[in-house]
Amino acid sequence: MAQFLKQGSGALQGIKKFGKFDVGLGKRLPEAYKKFWREWRETEPTAVHYVRKEGTFERDEATGVVRPVQNVPLPFRYPKEFDEGIWGGEMVVQGFQKRNPTKQRVPHFWMPRLKRAVVRSEVLDMYMSVVVTNRTLDLIHSSHGFDHYLLKTPACDLGSNLALAIKRKLLHELQAGCPSLTDNPSRQKEILDEYSQYLAQYTPEEIEWYGLTFTQAIEKLQKSIDDANPIVPHKVLFRAKLIEQLKAAEQKIAEKTEESSKLLESTSWLTRVNPFGKKRET
């Protein structure tokens, strides 16, 4: 028995860490949403603030020293403004800056340069004013349009809730056949021919759950559960039961009244026929 028990620090490794999808309603979320979550939160995004090195070892050209390659991601910060714009992979970088050679380094934050720009969605047939960076505009131009940029970029590189919400809207619009362009059939056909290629990457169920935050996914799941098993308040049940009892009592009273009237009719008829039913007057 003892050989199966881990001792010392090894015992801590046997403790399972529960995640979002291990407890509560998170366990009941479909695989379609878990796939999106892995694409959004667990996939390493494209390196923007540093150059990713290939290989296992590298040699310093000046000293000739061989060192292992370490692609350590920079410490990023995600302010609430991040989810309200489309930053193109740029983040707030936290680090230190040595402003004077004779003094110690000091904490410093490198902020992206934000600007407000107007972008156009051909699928949605609308203009939008969003907060972007210069890199976002470069990516939109290199992708030949705002819709192409969102649809072909994975969730880990889009990052923000706004970008994912717009991408989710684009996928739903394409899946429905672009109903907003019904008045212009030729334009509708052009848009579908150009953008329908992106639908092949997802199943209808994956599109339904794509772009939702964990809280939104839980609310969506809870709503589907409530719709399948609606909760009826006790006062509604008691009222329905009382109405049924009153109807049953009313029906019994009506039956008794009908029986009494039939009994009276039969009694009056026998009285008329029976010669002994009346007393003779003297």
Rosetta constraint file for C-alpha pairs under 8 A:
AtomPair CA 1 CA 5 HARMONIC 7.21 0.50
AtomPair CA 5 CA 11 HARMONIC 7.69 0.50
AtomPair CA 6 CA 10 HARMONIC 5.56 0.50
AtomPair CA 6 CA 11 HARMONIC 4.79 0.50
AtomPair CA 6 CA 14 HARMONIC 7.95 0.50
AtomPair CA 7 CA 11 HARMONIC 5.42 0.50
AtomPair CA 8 CA 12 HARMONIC 7.85 0.50
AtomPair CA 9 CA 13 HARMONIC 7.39 0.50
AtomPair CA 10 CA 14 HARMONIC 7.22 0.50
AtomPair CA 11 CA 15 HARMONIC 7.39 0.50
AtomPair CA 18 CA 22 HARMONIC 5.63 0.50
AtomPair CA 18 CA 23 HARMONIC 7.16 0.50
AtomPair CA 19 CA 23 HARMONIC 7.25 0.50
AtomPair CA 20 CA 26 HARMONIC 5.78 0.50
AtomPair CA 20 CA 27 HARMONIC 7.85 0.50
AtomPair CA 21 CA 25 HARMONIC 7.82 0.50
AtomPair CA 21 CA 26 HARMONIC 4.28 0.50
AtomPair CA 21 CA 27 HARMONIC 4.74 0.50
AtomPair CA 21 CA 28 HARMONIC 7.84 0.50
AtomPair CA 21 CA 29 HARMONIC 7.50 0.50
AtomPair CA 22 CA 26 HARMONIC 6.30 0.50
AtomPair CA 22 CA 27 HARMONIC 5.18 0.50
AtomPair CA 23 CA 27 HARMONIC 5.67 0.50
AtomPair CA 24 CA 28 HARMONIC 7.77 0.50
AtomPair CA 25 CA 29 HARMONIC 6.76 0.50
AtomPair CA 25 CA 218 HARMONIC 6.67 0.50
AtomPair CA 25 CA 221 HARMONIC 7.85 0.50
AtomPair CA 25 CA 222 HARMONIC 7.96 0.50
AtomPair CA 26 CA 218 HARMONIC 7.05 0.50
AtomPair CA 29 CA 33 HARMONIC 6.74 0.50
AtomPair CA 29 CA 34 HARMONIC 7.35 0.50
AtomPair CA 29 CA 217 HARMONIC 7.69 0.50
AtomPair CA 29 CA 218 HARMONIC 7.59 0.50
AtomPair CA 29 CA 221 HARMONIC 7.03 0.50
AtomPair CA 30 CA 34 HARMONIC 6.69 0.50
AtomPair CA 31 CA 35 HARMONIC 6.10 0.50
AtomPair CA 32 CA 36 HARMONIC 6.62 0.50
AtomPair CA 32 CA 205 HARMONIC 6.35 0.50
AtomPair CA 32 CA 206 HARMONIC 4.75 0.50
AtomPair CA 32 CA 209 HARMONIC 6.52 0.50
AtomPair CA 32 CA 210 HARMONIC 7.88 0.50
AtomPair CA 33 CA 37 HARMONIC 6.15 0.50
AtomPair CA 33 CA 206 HARMONIC 6.68 0.50
AtomPair CA 33 CA 209 HARMONIC 5.35 0.50
AtomPair CA 33 CA 210 HARMONIC 6.57 0.50
AtomPair CA 33 CA 217 HARMONIC 7.80 0.50
AtomPair CA 34 CA 38 HARMONIC 6.21 0.50
AtomPair CA 35 CA 39 HARMONIC 6.37 0.50
AtomPair CA 36 CA 40 HARMONIC 6.09 0.50
AtomPair CA 36 CA 155 HARMONIC 7.80 0.50
AtomPair CA 36 CA 206 HARMONIC 7.67 0.50
AtomPair CA 36 CA 209 HARMONIC 7.78 0.50
AtomPair CA 36 CA 210 HARMONIC 6.06 0.50
AtomPair CA 36 CA 211 HARMONIC 7.43 0.50
AtomPair CA 37 CA 41 HARMONIC 5.69 0.50
AtomPair CA 37 CA 42 HARMONIC 7.13 0.50
AtomPair CA 38 CA 42 HARMONIC 4.68 0.50
AtomPair CA 38 CA 43 HARMONIC 6.14 0.50
AtomPair CA 39 CA 43 HARMONIC 5.32 0.50
AtomPair CA 39 CA 154 HARMONIC 6.99 0.50
AtomPair CA 39 CA 155 HARMONIC 5.91 0.50
AtomPair CA 39 CA 156 HARMONIC 6.00 0.50
AtomPair CA 40 CA 154 HARMONIC 7.55 0.50
AtomPair CA 40 CA 155 HARMONIC 4.68 0.50
AtomPair CA 40 CA 156 HARMONIC 4.33 0.50
AtomPair CA 40 CA 157 HARMONIC 7.99 0.50
AtomPair CA 40 CA 159 HARMONIC 6.97 0.50
AtomPair CA 41 CA 156 HARMONIC 6.37 0.50
AtomPair CA 42 CA 156 HARMONIC 7.95 0.50
AtomPair CA 43 CA 156 HARMONIC 6.20 0.50
AtomPair CA 44 CA 156 HARMONIC 6.90 0.50
AtomPair CA 45 CA 89 HARMONIC 7.97 0.50
AtomPair CA 45 CA 156 HARMONIC 5.23 0.50
AtomPair CA 45 CA 157 HARMONIC 5.27 0.50
AtomPair CA 46 CA 89 HARMONIC 7.55 0.50
AtomPair CA 46 CA 157 HARMONIC 6.42 0.50
AtomPair CA 47 CA 51 HARMONIC 6.64 0.50
AtomPair CA 47 CA 52 HARMONIC 6.53 0.50
AtomPair CA 48 CA 89 HARMONIC 6.46 0.50
AtomPair CA 48 CA 90 HARMONIC 6.62 0.50
AtomPair CA 49 CA 74 HARMONIC 7.81 0.50
AtomPair CA 49 CA 90 HARMONIC 7.39 0.50
AtomPair CA 52 CA 71 HARMONIC 6.23 0.50
AtomPair CA 53 CA 69 HARMONIC 6.95 0.50
AtomPair CA 53 CA 70 HARMONIC 7.95 0.50
AtomPair CA 53 CA 71 HARMONIC 6.70 0.50
AtomPair CA 54 CA 69 HARMONIC 7.70 0.50
AtomPair CA 55 CA 69 HARMONIC 6.89 0.50
AtomPair CA 56 CA 68 HARMONIC 5.89 0.50
AtomPair CA 56 CA 69 HARMONIC 5.27 0.50
AtomPair CA 57 CA 66 HARMONIC 6.67 0.50
AtomPair CA 57 CA 67 HARMONIC 5.65 0.50
AtomPair CA 57 CA 68 HARMONIC 4.27 0.50
AtomPair CA 57 CA 69 HARMONIC 5.03 0.50
AtomPair CA 58 CA 66 HARMONIC 5.62 0.50
AtomPair CA 58 CA 67 HARMONIC 5.49 0.50
AtomPair CA 58 CA 68 HARMONIC 6.19 0.50
AtomPair CA 58 CA 69 HARMONIC 6.17 0.50
AtomPair CA 59 CA 64 HARMONIC 5.72 0.50
AtomPair CA 59 CA 65 HARMONIC 5.58 0.50
AtomPair CA 59 CA 66 HARMONIC 4.35 0.50
AtomPair CA 59 CA 67 HARMONIC 6.31 0.50
AtomPair CA 60 CA 64 HARMONIC 4.86 0.50
AtomPair CA 60 CA 65 HARMONIC 5.30 0.50
AtomPair CA 60 CA 66 HARMONIC 6.34 0.50
AtomPair CA 60 CA 67 HARMONIC 7.72 0.50
AtomPair CA 61 CA 65 HARMONIC 7.93 0.50
AtomPair CA 74 CA 93 HARMONIC 6.97 0.50
AtomPair CA 74 CA 94 HARMONIC 7.75 0.50
AtomPair CA 75 CA 93 HARMONIC 6.09 0.50
AtomPair CA 75 CA 94 HARMONIC 5.64 0.50
AtomPair CA 75 CA 95 HARMONIC 7.37 0.50
AtomPair CA 76 CA 91 HARMONIC 6.14 0.50
AtomPair CA 76 CA 92 HARMONIC 5.58 0.50
AtomPair CA 76 CA 93 HARMONIC 4.76 0.50
AtomPair CA 76 CA 94 HARMONIC 5.95 0.50
AtomPair CA 77 CA 91 HARMONIC 6.65 0.50
AtomPair CA 77 CA 92 HARMONIC 5.11 0.50
AtomPair CA 77 CA 93 HARMONIC 6.30 0.50
AtomPair CA 77 CA 94 HARMONIC 6.87 0.50
AtomPair CA 78 CA 82 HARMONIC 6.03 0.50
AtomPair CA 78 CA 91 HARMONIC 6.92 0.50
AtomPair CA 78 CA 92 HARMONIC 6.70 0.50
AtomPair CA 79 CA 83 HARMONIC 7.85 0.50
AtomPair CA 80 CA 84 HARMONIC 7.17 0.50
AtomPair CA 81 CA 85 HARMONIC 6.75 0.50
AtomPair CA 82 CA 86 HARMONIC 7.39 0.50
AtomPair CA 82 CA 87 HARMONIC 7.33 0.50
AtomPair CA 82 CA 160 HARMONIC 6.14 0.50
AtomPair CA 83 CA 159 HARMONIC 7.81 0.50
AtomPair CA 83 CA 160 HARMONIC 4.32 0.50
AtomPair CA 83 CA 161 HARMONIC 4.91 0.50
AtomPair CA 83 CA 162 HARMONIC 5.80 0.50
AtomPair CA 84 CA 131 HARMONIC 7.47 0.50
AtomPair CA 84 CA 160 HARMONIC 7.08 0.50
AtomPair CA 84 CA 161 HARMONIC 7.08 0.50
AtomPair CA 84 CA 162 HARMONIC 5.72 0.50
AtomPair CA 85 CA 130 HARMONIC 5.90 0.50
AtomPair CA 85 CA 131 HARMONIC 4.70 0.50
AtomPair CA 85 CA 132 HARMONIC 6.09 0.50
AtomPair CA 85 CA 160 HARMONIC 6.87 0.50
AtomPair CA 85 CA 162 HARMONIC 6.23 0.50
AtomPair CA 85 CA 163 HARMONIC 7.31 0.50
AtomPair CA 86 CA 130 HARMONIC 7.18 0.50
AtomPair CA 86 CA 131 HARMONIC 6.21 0.50
AtomPair CA 86 CA 132 HARMONIC 5.12 0.50
AtomPair CA 86 CA 133 HARMONIC 7.50 0.50
AtomPair CA 86 CA 136 HARMONIC 7.01 0.50
AtomPair CA 86 CA 158 HARMONIC 7.19 0.50
AtomPair CA 86 CA 160 HARMONIC 6.47 0.50
AtomPair CA 86 CA 162 HARMONIC 7.06 0.50
AtomPair CA 86 CA 163 HARMONIC 5.98 0.50
AtomPair CA 87 CA 91 HARMONIC 7.46 0.50
AtomPair CA 87 CA 114 HARMONIC 7.83 0.50
AtomPair CA 87 CA 131 HARMONIC 7.53 0.50
AtomPair CA 87 CA 132 HARMONIC 5.12 0.50
AtomPair CA 87 CA 133 HARMONIC 5.34 0.50
AtomPair CA 87 CA 135 HARMONIC 7.48 0.50
AtomPair CA 87 CA 136 HARMONIC 5.92 0.50
AtomPair CA 87 CA 158 HARMONIC 7.87 0.50
AtomPair CA 88 CA 132 HARMONIC 7.42 0.50
AtomPair CA 88 CA 133 HARMONIC 6.77 0.50
AtomPair CA 88 CA 135 HARMONIC 5.81 0.50
AtomPair CA 88 CA 136 HARMONIC 4.37 0.50
AtomPair CA 88 CA 139 HARMONIC 7.42 0.50
AtomPair CA 88 CA 157 HARMONIC 7.20 0.50
AtomPair CA 88 CA 158 HARMONIC 6.48 0.50
AtomPair CA 89 CA 136 HARMONIC 7.96 0.50
AtomPair CA 89 CA 157 HARMONIC 5.66 0.50
AtomPair CA 89 CA 158 HARMONIC 6.55 0.50
AtomPair CA 89 CA 159 HARMONIC 7.40 0.50
AtomPair CA 90 CA 112 HARMONIC 6.46 0.50
AtomPair CA 90 CA 133 HARMONIC 7.93 0.50
AtomPair CA 90 CA 135 HARMONIC 7.94 0.50
AtomPair CA 91 CA 111 HARMONIC 7.14 0.50
AtomPair CA 91 CA 112 HARMONIC 6.52 0.50
AtomPair CA 92 CA 109 HARMONIC 6.59 0.50
AtomPair CA 92 CA 110 HARMONIC 5.74 0.50
AtomPair CA 92 CA 111 HARMONIC 4.98 0.50
AtomPair CA 92 CA 112 HARMONIC 6.51 0.50
AtomPair CA 93 CA 109 HARMONIC 5.59 0.50
AtomPair CA 93 CA 110 HARMONIC 5.07 0.50
AtomPair CA 93 CA 111 HARMONIC 6.79 0.50
AtomPair CA 94 CA 107 HARMONIC 7.64 0.50
AtomPair CA 94 CA 108 HARMONIC 6.21 0.50
AtomPair CA 94 CA 109 HARMONIC 4.74 0.50
AtomPair CA 94 CA 110 HARMONIC 6.61 0.50
AtomPair CA 95 CA 107 HARMONIC 5.88 0.50
AtomPair CA 95 CA 108 HARMONIC 5.43 0.50
AtomPair CA 95 CA 109 HARMONIC 6.26 0.50
AtomPair CA 96 CA 105 HARMONIC 5.99 0.50
AtomPair CA 96 CA 106 HARMONIC 5.34 0.50
AtomPair CA 96 CA 107 HARMONIC 4.35 0.50
AtomPair CA 96 CA 108 HARMONIC 5.12 0.50
AtomPair CA 96 CA 109 HARMONIC 7.88 0.50
AtomPair CA 97 CA 105 HARMONIC 5.30 0.50
AtomPair CA 97 CA 106 HARMONIC 5.42 0.50
AtomPair CA 97 CA 107 HARMONIC 6.26 0.50
AtomPair CA 97 CA 108 HARMONIC 5.96 0.50
AtomPair CA 98 CA 103 HARMONIC 7.40 0.50
AtomPair CA 98 CA 104 HARMONIC 6.52 0.50
AtomPair CA 98 CA 105 HARMONIC 4.20 0.50
AtomPair CA 98 CA 106 HARMONIC 6.35 0.50
AtomPair CA 99 CA 103 HARMONIC 7.64 0.50
AtomPair CA 99 CA 105 HARMONIC 6.82 0.50
AtomPair CA 99 CA 106 HARMONIC 7.72 0.50
AtomPair CA 100 CA 104 HARMONIC 7.51 0.50
AtomPair CA 100 CA 105 HARMONIC 7.85 0.50
AtomPair CA 112 CA 133 HARMONIC 7.17 0.50
AtomPair CA 113 CA 133 HARMONIC 6.05 0.50
AtomPair CA 113 CA 134 HARMONIC 7.64 0.50
AtomPair CA 114 CA 131 HARMONIC 6.43 0.50
AtomPair CA 114 CA 132 HARMONIC 5.69 0.50
AtomPair CA 114 CA 133 HARMONIC 5.00 0.50
AtomPair CA 114 CA 134 HARMONIC 7.80 0.50
AtomPair CA 115 CA 131 HARMONIC 5.51 0.50
AtomPair CA 115 CA 132 HARMONIC 5.52 0.50
AtomPair CA 115 CA 133 HARMONIC 6.09 0.50
AtomPair CA 116 CA 129 HARMONIC 6.69 0.50
AtomPair CA 116 CA 130 HARMONIC 5.60 0.50
AtomPair CA 116 CA 131 HARMONIC 4.33 0.50
AtomPair CA 116 CA 132 HARMONIC 6.03 0.50
AtomPair CA 117 CA 129 HARMONIC 5.67 0.50
AtomPair CA 117 CA 130 HARMONIC 5.71 0.50
AtomPair CA 117 CA 131 HARMONIC 6.29 0.50
AtomPair CA 117 CA 132 HARMONIC 6.68 0.50
AtomPair CA 118 CA 127 HARMONIC 6.60 0.50
AtomPair CA 118 CA 128 HARMONIC 5.49 0.50
AtomPair CA 118 CA 129 HARMONIC 4.43 0.50
AtomPair CA 118 CA 130 HARMONIC 6.38 0.50
AtomPair CA 119 CA 127 HARMONIC 5.70 0.50
AtomPair CA 119 CA 128 HARMONIC 5.34 0.50
AtomPair CA 119 CA 129 HARMONIC 6.42 0.50
AtomPair CA 119 CA 130 HARMONIC 7.43 0.50
AtomPair CA 119 CA 146 HARMONIC 6.76 0.50
AtomPair CA 120 CA 125 HARMONIC 7.41 0.50
AtomPair CA 120 CA 126 HARMONIC 5.88 0.50
AtomPair CA 120 CA 127 HARMONIC 4.37 0.50
AtomPair CA 120 CA 128 HARMONIC 6.18 0.50
AtomPair CA 120 CA 146 HARMONIC 6.61 0.50
AtomPair CA 121 CA 125 HARMONIC 5.59 0.50
AtomPair CA 121 CA 126 HARMONIC 5.56 0.50
AtomPair CA 121 CA 127 HARMONIC 6.29 0.50
AtomPair CA 121 CA 128 HARMONIC 7.77 0.50
AtomPair CA 121 CA 146 HARMONIC 6.20 0.50
AtomPair CA 121 CA 147 HARMONIC 5.84 0.50
AtomPair CA 122 CA 126 HARMONIC 6.96 0.50
AtomPair CA 122 CA 147 HARMONIC 6.94 0.50
AtomPair CA 122 CA 191 HARMONIC 7.39 0.50
AtomPair CA 123 CA 147 HARMONIC 7.17 0.50
AtomPair CA 123 CA 170 HARMONIC 6.59 0.50
AtomPair CA 123 CA 173 HARMONIC 7.24 0.50
AtomPair CA 123 CA 174 HARMONIC 7.40 0.50
AtomPair CA 123 CA 178 HARMONIC 6.85 0.50
AtomPair CA 123 CA 191 HARMONIC 6.52 0.50
AtomPair CA 124 CA 170 HARMONIC 6.96 0.50
AtomPair CA 124 CA 173 HARMONIC 7.30 0.50
AtomPair CA 124 CA 178 HARMONIC 7.63 0.50
AtomPair CA 124 CA 180 HARMONIC 6.96 0.50
AtomPair CA 125 CA 180 HARMONIC 7.43 0.50
AtomPair CA 125 CA 181 HARMONIC 7.70 0.50
AtomPair CA 132 CA 136 HARMONIC 5.94 0.50
AtomPair CA 132 CA 137 HARMONIC 7.25 0.50
AtomPair CA 133 CA 137 HARMONIC 6.64 0.50
AtomPair CA 134 CA 138 HARMONIC 6.27 0.50
AtomPair CA 135 CA 139 HARMONIC 6.12 0.50
AtomPair CA 136 CA 140 HARMONIC 6.20 0.50
AtomPair CA 137 CA 141 HARMONIC 6.19 0.50
AtomPair CA 138 CA 142 HARMONIC 6.09 0.50
AtomPair CA 139 CA 143 HARMONIC 5.99 0.50
AtomPair CA 139 CA 149 HARMONIC 6.82 0.50
AtomPair CA 140 CA 144 HARMONIC 6.27 0.50
AtomPair CA 140 CA 145 HARMONIC 5.38 0.50
AtomPair CA 140 CA 146 HARMONIC 5.29 0.50
AtomPair CA 140 CA 148 HARMONIC 7.71 0.50
AtomPair CA 140 CA 149 HARMONIC 5.51 0.50
AtomPair CA 141 CA 145 HARMONIC 6.05 0.50
AtomPair CA 141 CA 146 HARMONIC 7.87 0.50
AtomPair CA 143 CA 148 HARMONIC 5.82 0.50
AtomPair CA 143 CA 149 HARMONIC 5.29 0.50
AtomPair CA 144 CA 148 HARMONIC 6.63 0.50
AtomPair CA 144 CA 149 HARMONIC 7.60 0.50
AtomPair CA 145 CA 149 HARMONIC 6.32 0.50
AtomPair CA 146 CA 150 HARMONIC 6.44 0.50
AtomPair CA 147 CA 151 HARMONIC 6.04 0.50
AtomPair CA 147 CA 170 HARMONIC 7.69 0.50
AtomPair CA 148 CA 152 HARMONIC 5.99 0.50
AtomPair CA 148 CA 195 HARMONIC 7.71 0.50
AtomPair CA 149 CA 153 HARMONIC 6.00 0.50
AtomPair CA 150 CA 158 HARMONIC 7.59 0.50
AtomPair CA 150 CA 163 HARMONIC 7.27 0.50
AtomPair CA 150 CA 167 HARMONIC 5.86 0.50
AtomPair CA 151 CA 167 HARMONIC 6.27 0.50
AtomPair CA 151 CA 170 HARMONIC 7.82 0.50
AtomPair CA 151 CA 171 HARMONIC 7.96 0.50
AtomPair CA 151 CA 198 HARMONIC 6.63 0.50
AtomPair CA 152 CA 198 HARMONIC 7.27 0.50
AtomPair CA 153 CA 157 HARMONIC 6.56 0.50
AtomPair CA 153 CA 158 HARMONIC 6.73 0.50
AtomPair CA 154 CA 158 HARMONIC 6.56 0.50
AtomPair CA 155 CA 159 HARMONIC 5.87 0.50
AtomPair CA 155 CA 164 HARMONIC 6.93 0.50
AtomPair CA 158 CA 163 HARMONIC 6.14 0.50
AtomPair CA 158 CA 164 HARMONIC 6.93 0.50
AtomPair CA 159 CA 163 HARMONIC 7.19 0.50
AtomPair CA 159 CA 164 HARMONIC 7.29 0.50
AtomPair CA 160 CA 164 HARMONIC 6.43 0.50
AtomPair CA 161 CA 165 HARMONIC 5.96 0.50
AtomPair CA 161 CA 211 HARMONIC 7.66 0.50
AtomPair CA 161 CA 213 HARMONIC 7.60 0.50
AtomPair CA 162 CA 166 HARMONIC 6.26 0.50
AtomPair CA 163 CA 167 HARMONIC 6.18 0.50
AtomPair CA 164 CA 168 HARMONIC 6.00 0.50
AtomPair CA 164 CA 211 HARMONIC 4.93 0.50
AtomPair CA 164 CA 212 HARMONIC 7.75 0.50
AtomPair CA 165 CA 169 HARMONIC 6.24 0.50
AtomPair CA 165 CA 211 HARMONIC 5.66 0.50
AtomPair CA 165 CA 212 HARMONIC 7.39 0.50
AtomPair CA 166 CA 170 HARMONIC 6.21 0.50
AtomPair CA 167 CA 171 HARMONIC 6.27 0.50
AtomPair CA 167 CA 211 HARMONIC 7.24 0.50
AtomPair CA 168 CA 172 HARMONIC 6.27 0.50
AtomPair CA 168 CA 207 HARMONIC 7.20 0.50
AtomPair CA 168 CA 210 HARMONIC 6.08 0.50
AtomPair CA 168 CA 211 HARMONIC 5.42 0.50
AtomPair CA 169 CA 173 HARMONIC 6.06 0.50
AtomPair CA 170 CA 174 HARMONIC 6.16 0.50
AtomPair CA 171 CA 175 HARMONIC 6.03 0.50
AtomPair CA 171 CA 199 HARMONIC 7.08 0.50
AtomPair CA 171 CA 207 HARMONIC 6.65 0.50
AtomPair CA 172 CA 176 HARMONIC 6.16 0.50
AtomPair CA 172 CA 207 HARMONIC 6.95 0.50
AtomPair CA 172 CA 208 HARMONIC 7.73 0.50
AtomPair CA 173 CA 177 HARMONIC 6.33 0.50
AtomPair CA 173 CA 178 HARMONIC 5.08 0.50
AtomPair CA 173 CA 179 HARMONIC 7.23 0.50
AtomPair CA 174 CA 178 HARMONIC 5.40 0.50
AtomPair CA 174 CA 192 HARMONIC 6.89 0.50
AtomPair CA 174 CA 195 HARMONIC 7.52 0.50
AtomPair CA 174 CA 196 HARMONIC 6.54 0.50
AtomPair CA 174 CA 199 HARMONIC 7.64 0.50
AtomPair CA 175 CA 199 HARMONIC 7.30 0.50
AtomPair CA 177 CA 188 HARMONIC 8.00 0.50
AtomPair CA 177 CA 192 HARMONIC 7.03 0.50
AtomPair CA 178 CA 182 HARMONIC 7.27 0.50
AtomPair CA 178 CA 188 HARMONIC 6.62 0.50
AtomPair CA 178 CA 192 HARMONIC 7.47 0.50
AtomPair CA 181 CA 185 HARMONIC 6.84 0.50
AtomPair CA 181 CA 187 HARMONIC 7.06 0.50
AtomPair CA 181 CA 188 HARMONIC 5.33 0.50
AtomPair CA 182 CA 188 HARMONIC 6.73 0.50
AtomPair CA 184 CA 188 HARMONIC 6.13 0.50
AtomPair CA 185 CA 189 HARMONIC 6.16 0.50
AtomPair CA 186 CA 190 HARMONIC 6.36 0.50
AtomPair CA 187 CA 191 HARMONIC 6.25 0.50
AtomPair CA 188 CA 192 HARMONIC 6.24 0.50
AtomPair CA 189 CA 193 HARMONIC 6.05 0.50
AtomPair CA 190 CA 194 HARMONIC 6.17 0.50
AtomPair CA 191 CA 195 HARMONIC 6.03 0.50
AtomPair CA 191 CA 196 HARMONIC 7.91 0.50
AtomPair CA 192 CA 196 HARMONIC 5.22 0.50
AtomPair CA 193 CA 197 HARMONIC 7.73 0.50
AtomPair CA 195 CA 199 HARMONIC 7.99 0.50
AtomPair CA 196 CA 200 HARMONIC 7.64 0.50
AtomPair CA 198 CA 202 HARMONIC 7.91 0.50
AtomPair CA 199 CA 203 HARMONIC 7.70 0.50
AtomPair CA 202 CA 206 HARMONIC 5.77 0.50
AtomPair CA 202 CA 207 HARMONIC 6.27 0.50
AtomPair CA 203 CA 207 HARMONIC 6.33 0.50
AtomPair CA 204 CA 208 HARMONIC 6.27 0.50
AtomPair CA 205 CA 209 HARMONIC 6.56 0.50
AtomPair CA 206 CA 210 HARMONIC 5.78 0.50
AtomPair CA 209 CA 217 HARMONIC 7.27 0.50
AtomPair CA 212 CA 216 HARMONIC 5.64 0.50
AtomPair CA 212 CA 217 HARMONIC 5.79 0.50
AtomPair CA 213 CA 217 HARMONIC 6.12 0.50
AtomPair CA 214 CA 218 HARMONIC 6.22 0.50
AtomPair CA 215 CA 219 HARMONIC 6.24 0.50
AtomPair CA 216 CA 220 HARMONIC 6.09 0.50
AtomPair CA 217 CA 221 HARMONIC 6.14 0.50
AtomPair CA 218 CA 222 HARMONIC 6.03 0.50
AtomPair CA 219 CA 223 HARMONIC 6.08 0.50
AtomPair CA 220 CA 224 HARMONIC 6.36 0.50
AtomPair CA 221 CA 225 HARMONIC 6.29 0.50
AtomPair CA 222 CA 226 HARMONIC 6.13 0.50
AtomPair CA 223 CA 227 HARMONIC 6.06 0.50
AtomPair CA 224 CA 228 HARMONIC 6.18 0.50
AtomPair CA 225 CA 229 HARMONIC 6.05 0.50
AtomPair CA 225 CA 230 HARMONIC 7.98 0.50
AtomPair CA 226 CA 230 HARMONIC 5.00 0.50
AtomPair CA 226 CA 231 HARMONIC 7.02 0.50
AtomPair CA 232 CA 236 HARMONIC 6.79 0.50
AtomPair CA 232 CA 237 HARMONIC 7.24 0.50
AtomPair CA 233 CA 237 HARMONIC 6.77 0.50
AtomPair CA 234 CA 238 HARMONIC 6.04 0.50
AtomPair CA 235 CA 239 HARMONIC 5.97 0.50
AtomPair CA 236 CA 240 HARMONIC 6.17 0.50
AtomPair CA 237 CA 241 HARMONIC 6.13 0.50
AtomPair CA 238 CA 242 HARMONIC 6.05 0.50
AtomPair CA 239 CA 243 HARMONIC 6.16 0.50
AtomPair CA 240 CA 244 HARMONIC 6.26 0.50
AtomPair CA 241 CA 245 HARMONIC 6.25 0.50
AtomPair CA 242 CA 246 HARMONIC 6.15 0.50
AtomPair CA 243 CA 247 HARMONIC 6.12 0.50
AtomPair CA 244 CA 248 HARMONIC 6.13 0.50
AtomPair CA 245 CA 249 HARMONIC 6.10 0.50
AtomPair CA 246 CA 250 HARMONIC 6.02 0.50
AtomPair CA 247 CA 251 HARMONIC 6.12 0.50
AtomPair CA 248 CA 252 HARMONIC 6.25 0.50
AtomPair CA 249 CA 253 HARMONIC 6.23 0.50
AtomPair CA 250 CA 254 HARMONIC 6.16 0.50
AtomPair CA 251 CA 255 HARMONIC 6.16 0.50
AtomPair CA 252 CA 256 HARMONIC 6.14 0.50
AtomPair CA 253 CA 257 HARMONIC 6.06 0.50
AtomPair CA 254 CA 258 HARMONIC 6.14 0.50
AtomPair CA 255 CA 259 HARMONIC 6.18 0.50
AtomPair CA 256 CA 260 HARMONIC 6.13 0.50
AtomPair CA 257 CA 261 HARMONIC 6.19 0.50
AtomPair CA 258 CA 262 HARMONIC 6.24 0.50
AtomPair CA 259 CA 263 HARMONIC 6.14 0.50
AtomPair CA 260 CA 264 HARMONIC 6.20 0.50
AtomPair CA 261 CA 265 HARMONIC 6.25 0.50
AtomPair CA 262 CA 266 HARMONIC 6.22 0.50
AtomPair CA 263 CA 267 HARMONIC 6.17 0.50
AtomPair CA 264 CA 268 HARMONIC 6.18 0.50
AtomPair CA 265 CA 269 HARMONIC 6.24 0.50
AtomPair CA 266 CA 270 HARMONIC 6.28 0.50
AtomPair CA 267 CA 271 HARMONIC 6.19 0.50
AtomPair CA 268 CA 272 HARMONIC 6.42 0.50
AtomPair CA 269 CA 273 HARMONIC 6.42 0.50
AtomPair CA 270 CA 274 HARMONIC 5.79 0.50
AtomPair CA 271 CA 275 HARMONIC 7.75 0.50
AtomPair CA 271 CA 277 HARMONIC 5.18 0.50
AtomPair CA 271 CA 278 HARMONIC 7.54 0.50
AtomPair CA 272 CA 277 HARMONIC 7.27 0.50
AtomPair CA 273 CA 277 HARMONIC 7.99 0.50
